[in-house]
Amino acid sequence: MIYIDNEDCLDQSRNFAMEEFALRHLDADETYVMFYRMYPTVIVGKNQNTLAEINHAYVKEHDVAVLRRLSGGGAVYNDEGNISFSIITKDDGESFNNFERFTKPVIEALKSLGVDAKLSGRNDIEVAGKKISGNAQFATKGRLYSHGTLMFDVQLENVEKALHVNPLKLQAKGIKSVRARVTNIREHLRQDMDIESFKHVLLESIFQTKNIPTYTFTEQNLAKIKEIQQERYQNWDWNYGKSPKFNVKNECKFPAGVIEVRLQVEKGRIVSAKIFGDFFATGDIAEVEKQLLGMPYTQEKIAEFLCTIDIAKYFGKITKAELESVFFLENS
């Protein structure tokens, strides 16, 4: 296991580019660990509708960056008081969606500091019923990363201001606001420390040594990282994308995540399709959207189509019955 030191870079577009470079180009048999902080930033999941997830007026007025990550899951607000961790490793075929494996060393480190943390739901770490971490994963070509936030000392009042949190999620938690659902790790420490000291405790706990093996990027590495940063994470089309016209908009929350279907139906056939959500899956949802084009918009045809695709690949733990039901909810 090797540590990638990003030198506390606060530009998250660069941090994401480093993470992706490590995933795709470093030793495929090695495991790498990254930590990163950032300037105020909203990060949306790979399959989410960015404009629906953010408070556009707030992020514009307060110069909050908006980025899309490669992994699924929901939108999060981060600032310098959050430290995120990323574990980049070989995909053994059993680790995708296994958040317990990747959060365990972090939870053990938190417990050593007096924080009674535990994995909750599908991908959160909580303390006393409040969220301190959300986690997500991405897999490609035999490699994966599992990354997560650690809200150490975040400006929590800005979380709700920057995001448009789906009411379906709050209803599922039985709470009225996102602020009531989150807490900072610093409030629960046995002994206070700053975020840099906290990072060192995490590192030494994960590596079980004070002598941390560290990877140093070469000039060629850095050139490739810059290319990834510019082509993806500084690209408006990637971060926002284009919202399609639609006359069918259905949305539902299931245990494995929220699914939103937007279709443009003309003369009984689907001419435009977009599927959003915070589900975790390995496949590219655009492949499903493309196959829907030209299909008659009937429950029978949609059901037949869903029998032909690998639902687990594209939608994770969403079931066929759940997916079919979203296509034919009462239109809103």
C-alpha positions as CSV (number, residue, x, y, z in Angstrom):
1,M,0.0,0.0,0.0
2,I,1.4,3.4,-1.1
3,Y,0.3,6.9,-0.1
4,I,-0.2,9.6,-2.8
5,D,0.6,13.0,-1.3
6,N,-1.3,15.7,-3.2
7,E,0.5,18.4,-1.1
8,D,-2.8,19.6,0.3
9,C,-4.0,20.9,-3.1
10,L,-7.4,22.6,-2.7
11,D,-8.4,22.5,-6.4
12,Q,-10.7,19.5,-6.5
13,S,-10.6,19.3,-10.3
14,R,-6.9,18.5,-10.0
15,N,-7.4,16.1,-7.1
16,F,-10.0,14.2,-9.1
17,A,-7.6,14.1,-12.0
18,M,-4.8,12.7,-9.7
19,E,-7.2,10.1,-8.4
20,E,-8.3,9.0,-11.9
21,F,-4.7,8.9,-13.2
22,A,-3.8,6.6,-10.3
23,L,-6.7,4.4,-11.1
24,R,-6.0,4.1,-14.8
25,H,-2.2,4.4,-15.1
26,L,-0.4,3.4,-11.9
27,D,0.7,-0.2,-11.0
28,A,-2.5,-2.3,-11.3
29,D,-1.3,-4.7,-8.6
30,E,-0.7,-2.0,-6.0
31,T,-3.1,-0.3,-3.6
32,Y,-2.9,3.5,-3.3
33,V,-4.3,5.8,-0.6
34,M,-5.1,9.5,-1.2
35,F,-6.4,12.2,1.1
36,Y,-7.7,15.6,-0.3
37,R,-9.3,18.8,0.9
38,M,-10.9,21.5,-1.3
39,Y,-12.2,25.0,-1.5
40,P,-16.0,25.2,-1.2
41,T,-17.2,22.7,-3.8
42,V,-20.4,20.8,-4.6
43,I,-19.7,17.4,-6.0
44,V,-22.5,15.5,-7.8
45,G,-22.7,11.8,-8.5
46,K,-22.0,10.5,-12.0
47,N,-25.6,9.9,-12.9
48,Q,-27.2,12.9,-11.2
49,N,-28.8,16.0,-12.8
50,T,-26.5,18.7,-11.7
51,L,-28.9,21.6,-12.1
52,A,-31.5,19.8,-10.0
53,E,-29.0,19.1,-7.2
54,I,-27.5,22.6,-6.6
55,N,-28.8,25.9,-5.5
56,H,-27.5,27.7,-8.5
57,A,-27.9,31.2,-7.2
58,Y,-26.0,30.4,-4.0
59,V,-23.1,28.6,-5.7
60,K,-22.7,31.4,-8.2
61,E,-22.9,34.2,-5.5
62,H,-20.4,32.4,-3.2
63,D,-18.1,31.2,-6.0
64,V,-18.6,27.5,-5.0
65,A,-17.1,25.1,-7.6
66,V,-19.4,22.5,-9.1
67,L,-17.9,19.2,-10.2
68,R,-19.1,15.8,-11.3
69,R,-17.3,12.7,-10.1
70,L,-16.9,9.4,-11.9
71,S,-18.6,7.5,-9.0
72,G,-22.3,7.2,-8.4
73,G,-24.1,8.3,-5.3
74,G,-25.5,11.6,-4.2
75,A,-24.4,15.3,-4.2
76,V,-22.3,16.6,-1.3
77,Y,-21.0,20.0,-0.2
78,N,-17.3,20.1,0.9
79,D,-15.0,22.9,2.1
80,E,-11.6,23.1,3.7
81,G,-13.0,21.6,6.9
82,N,-13.7,18.3,5.1
83,I,-11.0,15.7,4.3
84,S,-11.8,13.0,1.8
85,F,-10.1,9.7,1.5
86,S,-9.7,7.5,-1.5
87,I,-8.5,3.9,-1.7
88,I,-7.5,2.8,-5.2
89,T,-7.0,-0.9,-5.7
90,K,-7.6,-4.0,-7.8
91,D,-11.2,-5.0,-8.4
92,D,-11.5,-8.5,-7.1
93,G,-15.1,-8.9,-8.4
94,E,-16.5,-8.8,-4.9
95,S,-15.6,-5.3,-3.6
96,F,-17.9,-3.1,-5.6
97,N,-20.7,-2.0,-3.3
98,N,-18.8,-3.5,-0.3
99,F,-18.4,-0.2,1.6
100,E,-17.7,-2.0,4.8
101,R,-14.3,-3.2,3.5
102,F,-13.1,0.3,2.6
103,T,-14.6,2.2,5.6
104,K,-13.4,-0.2,8.2
105,P,-9.9,1.2,8.6
106,V,-11.3,4.7,8.8
107,I,-13.9,3.7,11.4
108,E,-11.3,2.0,13.5
109,A,-9.1,5.2,13.4
110,L,-12.1,7.3,14.4
111,K,-12.9,4.9,17.3
112,S,-9.3,5.3,18.5
113,L,-10.0,9.0,18.8
114,G,-13.1,8.5,20.9
115,V,-15.6,8.9,18.0
116,D,-18.2,6.1,18.1
117,A,-18.5,5.8,14.3
118,K,-20.3,3.1,12.4
119,L,-21.4,2.3,8.9
120,S,-25.0,3.0,8.4
121,G,-27.4,2.5,5.5
122,R,-25.9,1.7,2.2
123,N,-22.9,4.0,2.2
124,D,-22.8,6.4,5.2
125,I,-20.7,6.6,8.3
126,E,-22.6,8.0,11.3
127,V,-22.1,9.1,14.8
128,A,-25.0,9.2,17.2
129,G,-27.4,8.9,14.3
130,K,-25.9,11.8,12.3
131,K,-23.9,11.5,9.1
132,I,-20.1,12.4,9.1
133,S,-19.2,10.6,5.9
134,G,-20.7,9.6,2.5
135,N,-19.0,7.1,0.3
136,A,-19.0,6.1,-3.4
137,Q,-17.2,3.8,-5.8
138,F,-16.1,3.6,-9.4
139,A,-14.8,0.5,-11.2
140,T,-13.2,0.1,-14.6
141,K,-11.0,-2.5,-16.3
142,G,-10.1,-4.5,-13.2
143,R,-9.5,-1.5,-11.0
144,L,-11.7,0.4,-8.6
145,Y,-11.6,3.2,-6.1
146,S,-13.7,3.7,-3.0
147,H,-13.7,7.3,-1.8
148,G,-15.6,9.1,1.0
149,T,-15.9,12.4,2.8
150,L,-15.0,13.0,6.4
151,M,-16.7,16.1,7.7
152,F,-14.2,17.2,10.3
153,D,-15.0,20.8,10.7
154,V,-17.3,21.8,7.8
155,Q,-19.4,24.9,7.7
156,L,-22.5,22.9,8.1
157,E,-24.9,25.8,7.6
158,N,-23.6,26.0,4.0
159,V,-24.5,22.4,3.2
160,E,-28.2,23.1,3.0
161,K,-27.7,26.4,1.3
162,A,-25.6,25.0,-1.5
163,L,-27.7,21.9,-2.2
164,H,-31.2,21.1,-3.3
165,V,-31.7,18.0,-1.3
166,N,-34.3,15.6,-2.7
167,P,-37.3,15.6,-0.2
168,L,-37.6,11.9,-0.8
169,K,-34.3,11.3,1.0
170,L,-35.3,13.4,4.0
171,Q,-38.7,11.6,4.2
172,A,-36.9,8.3,4.2
173,K,-34.7,9.4,7.1
174,G,-37.7,10.9,9.0
175,I,-36.1,14.3,9.3
176,K,-37.0,17.8,8.1
177,S,-33.7,19.2,7.0
178,V,-30.2,18.1,5.8
179,R,-28.7,20.2,8.6
180,A,-30.4,18.1,11.2
181,R,-28.9,15.0,9.6
182,V,-25.2,15.9,9.7
183,T,-22.5,16.6,12.3
184,N,-18.8,17.3,12.4
185,I,-16.2,14.8,13.6
186,R,-14.4,17.5,15.6
187,E,-17.4,17.8,18.0
188,H,-17.0,14.1,19.0
189,L,-13.3,13.8,19.5
190,R,-12.0,12.7,22.9
191,Q,-9.3,15.4,22.6
192,D,-9.4,18.3,20.2
193,M,-6.9,18.6,17.3
194,D,-6.7,20.4,13.9
195,I,-7.4,18.8,10.6
196,E,-3.7,18.2,9.7
197,S,-3.2,16.3,12.9
198,F,-6.4,14.3,12.2
199,K,-5.1,13.4,8.7
200,H,-1.8,12.1,10.2
201,V,-3.7,9.9,12.7
202,L,-5.8,8.4,9.9
203,L,-2.7,7.7,7.8
204,E,-0.8,6.1,10.6
205,S,-3.8,4.0,11.5
206,I,-4.4,2.8,8.0
207,F,-0.7,2.0,7.3
208,Q,0.0,0.8,10.8
209,T,3.3,2.7,10.8
210,K,4.8,6.2,11.0
211,N,7.0,5.5,8.0
212,I,4.5,6.0,5.2
213,P,5.6,4.8,1.8
214,T,4.8,7.6,-0.7
215,Y,4.5,7.8,-4.4
216,T,6.0,10.8,-6.2
217,F,4.5,11.8,-9.6
218,T,6.9,12.2,-12.5
219,E,6.8,15.1,-14.9
220,Q,5.1,12.8,-17.4
221,N,2.5,11.8,-14.8
222,L,1.8,15.5,-14.1
223,A,1.3,16.3,-17.7
224,K,-1.2,13.5,-18.0
225,I,-3.0,14.6,-14.9
226,K,-3.3,18.1,-16.3
227,E,-4.8,16.7,-19.5
228,I,-7.4,14.7,-17.5
229,Q,-8.2,17.8,-15.4
230,Q,-8.8,19.9,-18.4
231,E,-10.7,17.4,-20.6
232,R,-13.0,16.1,-17.8
233,Y,-13.1,18.0,-14.5
234,Q,-12.8,21.5,-16.0
235,N,-15.3,20.7,-18.8
236,W,-18.8,22.2,-18.5
237,D,-20.3,19.4,-20.5
238,W,-19.0,16.8,-18.0
239,N,-19.9,18.8,-14.9
240,Y,-23.3,20.0,-16.0
241,G,-24.3,18.3,-19.2
242,K,-27.4,19.3,-21.2
243,S,-30.8,18.8,-19.8
244,P,-33.1,17.2,-22.4
245,K,-36.6,18.2,-23.2
246,F,-39.2,15.9,-21.6
247,N,-42.9,15.3,-21.2
248,V,-42.6,12.3,-18.9
249,K,-40.8,12.8,-15.6
250,N,-41.1,10.1,-12.9
251,E,-39.0,9.7,-9.8
252,C,-39.0,7.2,-6.9
253,K,-36.7,6.3,-4.0
254,F,-35.8,2.7,-3.3
255,P,-33.5,1.1,-0.7
256,A,-30.6,1.1,-3.3
257,G,-31.1,4.7,-4.4
258,V,-33.2,7.3,-6.1
259,I,-34.1,6.8,-9.8
260,E,-35.5,9.6,-12.0
261,V,-36.6,8.9,-15.6
262,R,-37.1,11.8,-18.1
263,L,-38.5,10.9,-21.5
264,Q,-39.6,12.8,-24.5
265,V,-42.4,10.8,-26.1
266,E,-43.7,11.7,-29.6
267,K,-46.3,9.7,-31.5
268,G,-46.1,7.0,-28.9
269,R,-42.3,6.5,-29.2
270,I,-39.4,7.6,-27.1
271,V,-37.3,10.2,-28.9
272,S,-35.2,11.4,-26.0
273,A,-34.3,9.6,-22.7
274,K,-32.4,10.5,-19.7
275,I,-32.0,8.5,-16.4
276,F,-30.7,10.2,-13.3
277,G,-30.1,8.9,-9.8
278,D,-27.7,8.3,-6.9
279,F,-27.5,4.5,-7.4
280,F,-24.2,2.7,-7.6
281,A,-23.4,0.7,-10.7
282,T,-20.5,-0.2,-13.0
283,G,-22.1,0.3,-16.4
284,D,-22.5,3.5,-18.4
285,I,-26.2,4.5,-18.1
286,A,-25.9,6.3,-21.5
287,E,-25.9,2.8,-23.1
288,V,-29.4,2.2,-21.7
289,E,-30.6,5.6,-22.7
290,K,-29.5,5.0,-26.3
291,Q,-31.3,1.7,-26.5
292,L,-34.6,3.3,-25.4
293,L,-34.7,5.6,-28.4
294,G,-37.4,4.7,-30.9
295,M,-39.1,2.3,-28.5
296,P,-42.9,2.4,-28.1
297,Y,-43.7,3.9,-24.7
298,T,-45.8,1.0,-23.4
299,Q,-45.5,-1.0,-20.2
300,E,-45.2,-4.2,-22.2
301,K,-42.3,-3.0,-24.4
302,I,-40.4,-1.4,-21.4
303,A,-40.8,-4.7,-19.5
304,E,-39.5,-6.7,-22.4
305,F,-36.6,-4.3,-22.8
306,L,-35.6,-4.5,-19.2
307,C,-35.4,-8.3,-19.5
308,T,-32.7,-7.9,-22.1
309,I,-30.3,-5.7,-20.2
310,D,-28.0,-6.5,-17.2
311,I,-29.8,-4.4,-14.6
312,A,-27.2,-5.0,-11.9
313,K,-24.5,-3.6,-14.3
314,Y,-26.4,-0.4,-15.0
315,F,-28.4,0.2,-11.8
316,G,-26.6,-1.7,-9.1
317,K,-29.0,-3.2,-6.5
318,I,-32.2,-1.7,-8.1
319,T,-34.5,-4.5,-9.1
320,K,-36.3,-5.0,-12.4
321,A,-39.7,-4.5,-10.8
322,E,-38.6,-1.3,-9.1
323,L,-37.1,0.0,-12.3
324,E,-40.2,-0.8,-14.4
325,S,-42.4,1.0,-11.9
326,V,-40.5,4.2,-12.3
327,F,-41.2,4.4,-16.0
328,F,-44.9,4.3,-15.4
329,L,-45.5,6.3,-12.2
330,E,-48.2,9.0,-12.5
331,N,-46.5,11.8,-14.4
332,S,-45.6,14.9,-12.3
